[in-house]
Amino acid sequence: MTITKDHIGGLLFLGLSVVYGYYAYDIRMFPGDQFEPFNAQTVPVALAWIGSIIAILMLATASKHSADRLTFVGLDLALVAKLMLLVWLFAQALQWLGFLLSTIGFLLVGYWLLGERRLKTLLLASVPFALLFWFLLAQVLAIYLAPGRIWQWLLGV
Amino acid sequence: MWDGIFTGLETAVAPFNLMMVVVGCFAGTFIGMLPGLGPISAVALMIPITYGLDPASGIILMAGVYYGAVFGGSTSSILINAPGCASTVVTAFDGYPLAQKGQAGKALALAAYCSFTGGTIGALILLVAAPALATVSLSFQSSDYFALMVLGLTAVAAFSGKGQVLKALAMTVFGLMIATVGTDAISGIPRFTFGNIDLIDGISFLLLAMATFALAEVVMSVLKGNHRVEDAPMDMSSLGSMKLSKEEVKNIAPTATRSSLFGFLVGVLPGAGATIAAFLAYGVERNLSPRAIKDKFGKGALRGLAAPEAANNAASTGSFVPLLTLGIPGSGTTAIMLGALIAYGIQPGPRLFVDNPDVFWSVIISMYFGNLVLLILNLPLIPYISRLLVIPKPILIPLILFFSITGVYLVSFNSFDIELMAIITIIALLLRLLNFPMAPMLLGFILGGMFENNLSRALIISDGSLAFIWQRPLTLLIMCLAVVVLLMPVIGRFVGWRRLQGKASMMVADKGEG
């Protein structure tokens, strides 16, 4: 049997609906709410059932052509993983280093990951941009940007 | 109505709002030109900026970006055969061959004139149709609204294309599921938060829109290695003349008018949108054309360019009808605008016409201004705006990523949102690889809250009985429509199968006779 994208999609959605349904029945309610015509569980439980039915229909009507198989050939998964890691690191850096340094770091590494190797371009496209953007936010629009915990520790600001 | 129009006109011609139209059209044109980034991503990228504006200015800016992005998509379709969005794919069929013949200027001008015609006719119909529909829908009750939500959600799935109906339905349900995360608005009980304080308020609409469209779109292009592919160079010096002869205008005018009316009607249907309108208008115009012109379609026919351009702009305007009058978005882009309006504390729907006439009318009037700006300002500036596209992709992609992330961060100032964005982007990528459409999920998510509120109200009024579905004729009618829309793909398949069976039996009979 050929496992196609439709099969994987149907199975994933069935799994999601079952897990969602399990937690839907777990939603706490106020005493007596279970006798009300509508409570916090009504819609989630209904969605779990509808989702399961759709998933089963998806599996039943799934394409069996080998052309519809999921393939990762030609996809740059490693680069995407690196970019997503960079996004996560940017989130951490914002708390520790502050907006300006995090932005410079994010852009520098981002350009480098995507193949830009010229040092001059790397610096020109990141440092002035980050400075300008920071100035616009913090000075012109007067938006408070936390300086980062590391500066608070080191300089006590 | 005239009072409203004057209020809207007054708001729309305020210098700041006029500036918003111009800025929106320019920004939209630029973003729309970038291959892969369509109007949905363009509007999503603008949301954080609009949070700092008043509702009328914010929605005017987004409407300008919407038009600009559709126009920008046409430009890259014509110049480099790389449609910026799905609705301008058809534009490339005849636009690019024209550009190759050295008539890029003429093709761009024609696209702009037809977009203007489509937008103008659309705006004029909207001016009359929207208030009329809003007046009727003032009598709607919660059961009718619930039925309307069901219709909107099923229609999106039904129009999603062959073999996609179940996937679109699944994504709609997924969106509704995501909408249940956070504190239940009715009982105040937290649901699916797993003890995480950051999830108590639920998942932000902006975060979801950015992660599933702007961010996922860019990361998808990286995944496919598109950042390494150089776009075809644009030779701006050989655009050619932008003038159309009298004969050509005469020839195209009926096409543009027909396609505009047709596009508007398709745009009004929830879920159909500009892409379907453009494809259908192209097909209709091809069939209506005389044999000699029909053969030119696909090789640089002016009619083949005029039809989809007029239709997709008119459809973009048409998709505002269900948004402004019923509070149900007709497309992914208007779904994002609905989310933005709700964030402003404005509830689109029949009450918008009464409670916020300035927003209602200024949006309609600024749409017309938007079309005017595209024609007068954008068209002559296309050679200059296009130069921005020479920014190399290794520089452009991290910048778009940065704007998407900071757009969300600068609203909540919570780095957890960025982490959640990364997770949702990865899920969205996987779903895209499995051919799941994204727009139905966003629609389900945005309508989720209203869907649950109206269902609860209707159920409580009818004391827990589902009889509310058939007790009110209007609710029953809308529910029947939803069922028909849902069954349409199945009926279509059955009809196709019967036709094939009929042909097969005729062939067997012919062979028998032979």
Interface residues (C-beta under 8 A of the other chain):
Chain A: K5 I8 G9 L12 F13 L16 S17 Y20 Y23 I27 R28 M29 F30 D33 E36 P37 F38 N39 A40 T42 V43 P44 L47 I50 G51 I54 A55 L57 M58 T61 S63 L70 G74 L75 D76 L77 L79 V80 L83 M84 V87 W88 F90 A91 Q92 L94 Q95 T103 F106 L107 G110 Y111 L113 L114 G115 E116 T121 A125 F129 L137 L141 I143 A146
Chain B: G52 G163 L166 K167 L169 A170 V173 F174 L176 M177 T180 D184 I186 S187 I189 R191 F192 V219 V222 L223 K224 G225 H227 R228 P392 K393 P394 I395 I397 P398 L399 L401 F402 I405 T406 Y409 L410 F413 S415 F416 I418 E419 M421 A422 T425 I426 L429 L431 L433 L434 N435 F436 F451 E452 L455 S456 L459 I460 D463 G464 S465
